[in-house]
């Protein structure tokens, strides 16, 4: 996907490929998410119209995502990857309302550690069927997306503070100690 998108930007965009790539970036397997994120970054490079279209679709996906499974976590992860790919992607996401949406979705609650592998190993992988683990995973991905959107971006830092994000991030750190380990 990644190499295809860089070789034929116009064909992918004209055939509706952006929507399909956004869907894949916010769902599916980790490998598929990574490939889709790379393809989206390639399509957005130096193309403000693609950045805007991708950002709007990512924000819609995040808004419509489920909290009952890892859908919201995957959508937030897609936002994070897109934001990290290029500083102008951070701006396009902010214009699309992503900072306010992420802040509204940050929900500090009682922490249930996410376990993987051995005893006491913290991870971003949920334990199947555990809503507490899904919540912790989702909140970690939301915090990561907010960081990705504000990293070296003073305007987005101001927007985060204006949206009430700083107190929520502090609450998340207190409520989910594994957030600051990742």
Buried (B, 14 or more C-beta within 10 A) or exposed (E): BBEBBBEEBEEBBEEEBBEBBBBBBBBEEEEEBBBBBBBBBBBBBEBEEBBBBBBBBBBBBBBEBEBEBBBBBBBBBBBBBBBBBBEBBBBBBBBBBBBBBBBBBBBBEEBBBBBEEEEEEBBBBBBEEBEBBBBBBBBBBBBBBBBBBBEEBEEBBEBBBEBEBBEBBEBBBEBBEBBEEE
